[in-house]
Amino acid sequence: MASLEFIHYLPRRAEINDGSFQWKDLKRKPIKNLPQIVWEDNSTWAEANLWALGQATSSKRDIKTVRSNLGHLLGYAKWLEAESITWWHFPKRESERCLIRFRGALVAARNNGELAPSTASQRMAAVIRFYKWMQSRRLISPEWPMWEERSVGITLTNSFGLEHTMRVASTDLSIPNRKVAGAIQLEDGLLPVSILAMKEILALADKTSSEELSLMLRIGFFTGLRLGSITDLKVKTLQDATIVPEVGWKRLVVGPGARPPVATKYSVSGAVPIPEELLDLLLDYSISTRRLKRQALASLEDQGLLFLTRYGNSYSGDDSRAVNVEMSRLRATGKKIGLKVLRGFHFHRTRATFATELMKVALKFMPVSDAIQFVRESCLHRDESTTMKYIKFIEANKAMAEAADEFTNLFMGLAKGCADE
């Protein structure tokens, strides 16, 4: 089956000097962990890998975006192999074309619960972008019947409540990301867990998982940092933690503006609160024999990282696959012992839990406007609208809980009255 491999790309140019072939190094920054798709027969998907290289060398694309696109394309490659058809299969009969059939497979997987609606939409969109790139580079015939272009109107609302419609180009192959009407969606559509559930998850991780995953989960629950930031934390980031005057809180400075820099989504720089007890725990780990042995195996550029794999590699270098494998094992263990809170639990739910609980506390002691600003800064939200969702979520949950109690009391009383008759 097709697989995704990661290579260290050194920019070079082929030259002929004095009748001999040579590679000349270019004065460009090497690309670490450039994703490449390899077919089941060990041949490479040249067109897809060229697309990845083009994105990676562009200042408009982050390497994580490239990995995400190639990850979706890998799903397409696996499907092509399973169906024994080629990526250029575009016969006259529409129902037999590879893209039409793949779209149908994605919709079926979404309807069966095998794929999240957002994943199905993003995967189809990534595949379409790949074919459009091939068209622009004349690697595929523009005459082939792949899709029909169409224009879609999107209504945008600014911070003053004014609306305007923007026309965007789309295709008849795109898969809409259907959302439940009226549902309050937090960041990335994930929900928080209760404090009790958090304690159960951490207790199980302490017993069955690696020390690294246990600490990462604690950082997620108690600072709200994303996994990409956690795996890029430096020991010096902890050592340089600042103290909030007259409050006593410790803060970690993260983002491209921090020294040393720590990766964040959208390259947002800021400071996130961290409990002093957790900070001390992490500092103790940073000088433990376990971590120092891993540091000794690491490359010079990775030795400052707080978390390293047992081989001395960066967790972020493999796109957090090592963490995802451990999370899968943790969920499997939870299922085996009947711990229901781990069903559907993903690492990012630690962030949703932190933000929800922080907002609850902030609303008790601050005006709403101050609470929004406080949580926004603590979670490094790019937009205030993202922070507002947590207030709506808390209010909606409280209202639903009260309505559920009232509903139960009402119908229990009716049921009891009917039984007495």
C-alpha positions as CSV (number, residue, x, y, z in Angstrom):
1,M,0.0,0.0,0.0
2,A,1.2,3.5,-0.7
3,S,3.1,5.3,2.1
4,L,4.4,8.7,3.1
5,E,8.1,9.1,3.4
6,F,10.0,12.1,4.7
7,I,13.3,13.2,3.2
8,H,16.0,15.8,3.9
9,Y,15.9,17.9,0.7
10,L,19.1,19.7,-0.4
11,P,18.4,22.3,-3.1
12,R,20.7,21.5,-6.1
13,R,20.9,22.1,-9.8
14,A,22.1,19.7,-12.5
15,E,25.0,21.0,-14.6
16,I,27.3,19.8,-17.3
17,N,30.9,20.9,-16.8
18,D,33.7,19.8,-19.2
19,G,31.5,17.1,-20.6
20,S,30.7,15.6,-17.1
21,F,27.4,15.7,-15.2
22,Q,27.5,17.4,-11.8
23,W,25.2,18.6,-9.1
24,K,25.7,22.1,-7.9
25,D,24.4,23.2,-4.4
26,L,22.1,26.2,-4.4
27,K,22.2,28.9,-1.8
28,R,18.8,28.0,-0.4
29,K,17.8,26.6,2.9
30,P,17.5,22.8,3.0
31,I,14.0,21.4,3.7
32,K,13.8,19.0,6.6
33,N,11.2,16.2,6.5
34,L,9.8,17.0,3.1
35,P,6.9,14.5,2.5
36,Q,7.0,12.2,-0.5
37,I,4.5,9.6,-1.6
38,V,5.8,6.1,-2.5
39,W,3.6,3.6,-4.3
40,E,3.2,0.0,-3.2
41,D,5.8,-1.2,-5.8
42,N,8.3,1.3,-4.2
43,S,8.1,3.7,-7.2
44,T,7.5,7.4,-6.4
45,W,4.5,9.4,-7.4
46,A,6.6,12.0,-9.2
47,E,3.9,14.5,-9.9
48,A,2.6,14.5,-6.3
49,N,6.2,14.9,-5.0
50,L,6.9,17.8,-7.3
51,W,3.7,19.5,-6.1
52,A,5.0,19.0,-2.5
53,L,8.4,20.4,-3.4
54,G,6.8,23.4,-5.1
55,Q,4.7,24.2,-2.0
56,A,7.6,23.7,0.4
57,T,9.9,26.1,-1.5
58,S,7.2,28.8,-1.7
59,S,7.1,31.5,1.0
60,K,3.3,31.2,0.9
61,R,3.2,27.7,2.3
62,D,4.2,26.4,5.7
63,I,5.8,22.9,5.8
64,K,2.9,21.7,8.0
65,T,0.5,22.7,5.3
66,V,2.5,20.7,2.8
67,R,2.4,17.6,5.0
68,S,-1.3,18.0,5.5
69,N,-1.9,18.2,1.7
70,L,0.3,15.2,1.1
71,G,-1.4,13.3,3.9
72,H,-4.8,13.8,2.1
73,L,-3.2,12.9,-1.2
74,L,-1.8,9.7,0.4
75,G,-5.4,8.8,1.2
76,Y,-6.3,9.2,-2.4
77,A,-3.2,7.1,-3.5
78,K,-4.2,4.3,-1.2
79,W,-7.8,4.3,-2.6
80,L,-6.4,4.2,-6.2
81,E,-4.3,1.2,-5.4
82,A,-7.3,-0.5,-3.6
83,E,-9.5,0.1,-6.6
84,S,-6.7,-0.8,-9.1
85,I,-7.2,2.3,-11.2
86,T,-4.8,5.1,-12.2
87,W,-4.9,8.8,-11.3
88,W,-5.3,9.7,-15.0
89,H,-8.4,7.5,-15.5
90,F,-10.9,9.8,-17.2
91,P,-13.1,7.8,-19.6
92,K,-16.2,9.3,-21.4
93,R,-18.6,7.7,-18.9
94,E,-18.7,10.1,-16.0
95,S,-19.5,7.5,-13.3
96,E,-16.2,5.6,-14.1
97,R,-13.8,8.6,-13.8
98,C,-11.4,8.3,-10.9
99,L,-12.3,11.6,-9.3
100,I,-16.0,11.0,-9.4
101,R,-15.6,7.6,-7.9
102,F,-13.2,8.9,-5.2
103,R,-15.7,11.6,-4.3
104,G,-18.4,8.9,-3.9
105,A,-16.1,6.9,-1.6
106,L,-15.4,9.9,0.6
107,V,-19.1,10.7,0.9
108,A,-19.9,7.1,1.8
109,A,-17.1,7.0,4.4
110,R,-18.5,10.3,5.9
111,N,-22.0,8.9,6.0
112,N,-20.8,5.7,7.7
113,G,-18.9,7.6,10.3
114,E,-15.5,6.4,9.1
115,L,-14.4,10.0,8.2
116,A,-15.3,13.3,9.9
117,P,-17.2,15.7,7.6
118,S,-14.4,18.2,7.8
119,T,-11.8,15.6,6.8
120,A,-13.9,14.4,3.8
121,S,-14.2,18.0,2.6
122,Q,-10.6,18.8,3.1
123,R,-9.4,15.6,1.4
124,M,-11.4,16.2,-1.7
125,A,-10.3,19.9,-1.8
126,A,-6.6,18.9,-1.5
127,V,-7.0,16.4,-4.4
128,I,-8.7,19.0,-6.6
129,R,-5.9,21.5,-5.8
130,F,-3.3,18.9,-6.9
131,Y,-5.1,18.4,-10.2
132,K,-5.4,22.1,-10.8
133,W,-1.7,22.4,-10.2
134,M,-1.0,19.7,-12.7
135,Q,-3.2,21.5,-15.2
136,S,-1.3,24.8,-14.7
137,R,2.0,23.0,-15.2
138,R,0.7,21.1,-18.3
139,L,1.3,17.7,-16.6
140,I,-2.2,16.7,-17.5
141,S,-4.3,17.5,-20.5
142,P,-6.8,20.4,-20.0
143,E,-9.1,18.6,-22.4
144,W,-9.7,15.7,-20.0
145,P,-13.2,15.8,-18.4
146,M,-12.4,16.1,-14.8
147,W,-15.0,18.5,-13.3
148,E,-17.2,21.5,-14.0
149,E,-16.3,24.9,-12.7
150,R,-18.9,26.9,-10.8
151,S,-19.0,30.2,-8.9
152,V,-20.2,30.2,-5.3
153,G,-21.3,33.2,-3.2
154,I,-20.0,33.3,0.4
155,T,-21.5,35.8,2.9
156,L,-19.0,37.4,5.2
157,T,-19.9,39.5,8.3
158,N,-17.4,42.0,9.7
159,S,-17.0,43.1,13.3
160,F,-19.6,45.9,12.9
161,G,-22.2,43.4,11.7
162,L,-22.1,44.5,8.1
163,E,-22.4,41.7,5.5
164,H,-21.0,41.4,2.0
165,T,-20.9,38.5,-0.5
166,M,-17.7,37.3,-2.1
167,R,-17.7,35.1,-5.2
168,V,-15.3,32.2,-5.1
169,A,-14.5,29.6,-7.8
170,S,-15.4,26.0,-7.0
171,T,-16.1,22.7,-8.7
172,D,-19.0,20.2,-8.8
173,L,-16.7,17.7,-7.0
174,S,-16.3,19.7,-3.8
175,I,-17.9,18.1,-0.7
176,P,-19.7,20.6,1.6
177,N,-18.8,20.4,5.2
178,R,-22.3,20.1,6.7
179,K,-22.7,21.4,10.2
180,V,-25.6,20.8,12.6
181,A,-27.8,23.9,12.5
182,G,-27.6,25.8,15.8
183,A,-24.8,23.7,17.2
184,I,-22.1,25.7,19.1
185,Q,-18.7,24.7,17.6
186,L,-15.6,25.3,19.6
187,E,-12.1,25.4,18.1
188,D,-11.7,22.6,15.4
189,G,-15.2,21.3,16.4
190,L,-13.9,19.5,19.5
191,L,-15.6,19.5,22.9
192,P,-14.0,19.8,26.4
193,V,-14.1,17.0,29.0
194,S,-15.2,17.3,32.6
195,I,-12.7,17.9,35.4
196,L,-13.4,14.4,36.7
197,A,-12.8,12.9,33.2
198,M,-9.5,14.9,33.0
199,K,-8.3,13.4,36.3
200,E,-9.2,9.9,35.1
201,I,-7.3,10.4,31.8
202,L,-4.2,11.7,33.6
203,A,-4.3,8.9,36.1
204,L,-4.4,6.2,33.4
205,A,-1.7,8.0,31.4
206,D,0.5,8.0,34.5
207,K,0.1,4.2,34.8
208,T,0.2,3.0,31.2
209,S,1.8,5.7,29.0
210,S,5.3,7.1,28.7
211,E,6.4,9.9,31.0
212,E,6.5,12.2,27.9
213,L,2.9,11.7,27.0
214,S,1.8,12.1,30.6
215,L,3.6,15.4,30.8
216,M,2.3,16.5,27.4
217,L,-1.3,15.9,28.4
218,R,-0.8,17.9,31.6
219,I,0.6,20.8,29.6
220,G,-2.4,20.6,27.2
221,F,-4.9,20.5,30.1
222,F,-3.3,23.2,32.2
223,T,-1.9,25.7,29.6
224,G,-4.1,25.1,26.5
225,L,-1.0,24.8,24.2
226,R,-1.5,22.9,21.0
227,L,0.4,19.7,20.4
228,G,2.5,21.4,17.8
229,S,3.7,24.0,20.4
230,I,4.2,21.4,23.1
231,T,6.5,19.3,21.0
232,D,8.5,22.4,20.1
233,L,8.9,23.6,23.7
234,K,12.5,24.3,24.6
235,V,14.1,23.8,28.1
236,K,15.1,27.5,28.0
237,T,11.4,28.4,27.4
238,L,10.7,26.9,30.9
239,Q,13.8,28.5,32.5
240,D,12.9,31.9,31.2
241,A,9.2,31.7,32.4
242,T,8.1,35.2,33.5
243,I,6.1,36.2,36.6
244,V,3.0,38.3,36.3
245,P,3.5,41.2,38.8
246,E,1.2,41.3,41.8
247,V,-0.4,38.1,40.7
248,G,2.3,35.5,41.0
249,W,1.4,33.5,37.9
250,K,4.1,32.1,35.7
251,R,3.9,32.6,31.9
252,L,5.7,30.9,29.0
253,V,6.5,33.1,26.1
254,V,5.9,31.3,22.8
255,G,5.6,32.1,19.1
256,P,8.1,33.2,16.5
257,G,8.8,36.3,18.6
258,A,10.0,34.3,21.6
259,R,13.6,33.6,22.3
260,P,14.0,30.7,21.7
261,P,11.0,30.6,19.3
262,V,8.3,28.0,19.8
263,A,5.9,27.1,17.0
264,T,2.3,28.3,17.2
265,K,-0.7,28.2,14.9
266,Y,-0.8,31.2,12.6
267,S,2.6,32.2,14.0
268,V,1.0,34.1,16.9
269,S,3.4,35.3,19.6
270,G,2.3,35.7,23.2
271,A,2.5,34.4,26.8
272,V,0.5,31.5,28.2
273,P,-0.1,30.9,31.9
274,I,1.3,27.8,33.5
275,P,0.8,26.5,37.1
276,E,4.0,26.8,39.1
277,E,3.7,23.2,40.3
278,L,3.6,22.0,36.6
279,L,6.5,24.2,35.7
280,D,8.6,22.7,38.5
281,L,7.6,19.2,37.3
282,L,8.8,20.0,33.8
283,L,12.0,21.5,35.0
284,D,12.8,18.4,37.0
285,Y,12.1,16.3,34.0
286,S,14.4,18.5,31.9
287,I,17.4,17.4,34.0
288,S,16.3,13.8,34.6
289,T,18.6,10.9,33.5
290,R,15.8,9.7,31.1
291,R,15.7,13.0,29.2
292,L,19.5,13.6,29.2
293,K,20.1,10.1,27.7
294,R,17.8,11.2,24.8
295,Q,19.5,14.5,24.5
296,A,22.8,12.8,24.1
297,L,21.4,11.1,20.9
298,A,19.8,14.2,19.5
299,S,21.2,16.4,16.7
300,L,22.7,19.7,17.8
301,E,19.6,21.7,16.6
302,D,17.3,19.4,18.6
303,Q,19.2,19.2,21.9
304,G,17.4,22.1,23.4
305,L,13.9,20.6,23.0
306,L,12.1,19.6,26.2
307,F,10.7,16.4,24.6
308,L,12.7,14.0,22.5
309,T,11.9,10.4,21.4
310,R,14.0,7.5,22.7
311,Y,16.1,7.8,19.6
312,G,16.8,11.5,20.3
313,N,14.5,12.7,17.5
314,S,12.0,15.6,17.7
315,Y,8.4,14.7,18.2
316,S,7.4,17.5,15.9
317,G,9.7,16.3,13.2
318,D,7.5,13.3,12.4
319,D,4.4,15.5,12.4
320,S,3.6,14.1,15.9
321,R,3.0,10.6,14.7
322,A,4.8,9.2,17.7
323,V,2.3,11.0,20.0
324,N,-0.7,9.9,17.9
325,V,0.5,6.3,18.2
326,E,0.6,6.6,22.0
327,M,-2.8,8.3,22.1
328,S,-4.2,5.4,20.1
329,R,-2.8,3.0,22.7
330,L,-4.1,5.0,25.6
331,R,-7.6,5.0,24.0
332,A,-7.3,1.2,23.5
333,T,-6.3,0.7,27.1
334,G,-9.2,2.9,28.2
335,K,-11.6,0.8,26.2
336,K,-10.3,-2.4,27.6
337,I,-10.8,-1.3,31.2
338,G,-14.2,0.3,30.4
339,L,-13.1,4.0,30.8
340,K,-15.8,5.7,28.7
341,V,-14.2,9.2,28.9
342,L,-11.5,8.1,26.4
343,R,-14.0,7.2,23.7
344,G,-13.4,9.7,20.9
345,F,-10.8,11.6,23.0
346,H,-8.2,13.4,21.0
347,F,-5.2,15.5,22.3
348,H,-6.7,18.8,21.1
349,R,-9.6,18.3,23.6
350,T,-7.1,19.2,26.3
351,R,-7.1,22.7,24.8
352,A,-10.9,22.9,24.7
353,T,-11.0,21.8,28.3
354,F,-8.5,24.4,29.4
355,A,-10.2,27.3,27.6
356,T,-13.7,26.3,28.9
357,E,-12.6,26.0,32.5
358,L,-10.5,29.2,32.3
359,M,-13.5,31.1,30.9
360,K,-15.7,29.8,33.8
361,V,-13.3,31.1,36.4
362,A,-12.7,34.4,34.6
363,L,-16.5,35.1,34.4
364,K,-16.7,34.7,38.1
365,F,-14.2,37.4,38.9
366,M,-14.1,39.7,35.9
367,P,-16.5,41.7,33.7
368,V,-17.4,39.9,30.5
369,S,-15.2,42.1,28.4
370,D,-12.1,41.6,30.6
371,A,-12.8,37.8,30.7
372,I,-12.9,37.6,26.9
373,Q,-9.6,39.6,26.6
374,F,-7.9,37.5,29.3
375,V,-8.9,34.1,27.8
376,R,-8.1,35.3,24.3
377,E,-4.5,36.3,25.4
378,S,-4.1,33.1,27.4
379,C,-5.2,30.8,24.5
380,L,-3.4,32.9,21.8
381,H,-6.7,33.3,19.8
382,R,-6.2,35.2,16.6
383,D,-9.8,36.4,16.6
384,E,-12.1,37.5,19.5
385,S,-14.9,35.6,17.8
386,T,-13.1,32.3,18.7
387,T,-13.0,33.3,22.4
388,M,-16.7,34.3,22.3
389,K,-17.6,30.7,21.4
390,Y,-16.6,29.5,24.8
391,I,-19.0,32.0,26.5
392,K,-21.8,30.8,24.3
393,F,-20.9,27.2,24.9
394,I,-20.9,27.7,28.7
395,E,-24.2,29.6,28.7
396,A,-25.8,27.1,26.3
397,N,-24.7,24.1,28.4
398,K,-26.0,25.7,31.6
399,A,-29.3,26.5,30.0
400,M,-29.6,22.9,28.6
401,A,-28.8,21.4,32.0
402,E,-31.5,23.5,33.7
403,A,-34.0,22.6,31.0
404,A,-33.1,18.9,31.2
405,D,-33.7,19.0,35.0
406,E,-37.0,20.8,34.5
407,F,-38.0,18.4,31.8
408,T,-37.1,15.4,33.9
409,N,-39.0,16.7,37.0
410,L,-42.1,17.5,34.9
411,F,-42.3,14.1,33.1
412,M,-41.3,12.1,36.2
413,G,-44.2,13.8,38.0
414,L,-46.6,13.0,35.1
415,A,-45.4,9.4,34.9
416,K,-45.9,8.9,38.6
417,G,-49.4,10.4,38.4
418,C,-50.3,8.0,35.6
419,A,-49.0,5.1,37.6
420,D,-51.1,6.1,40.6
421,E,-54.2,6.1,38.5
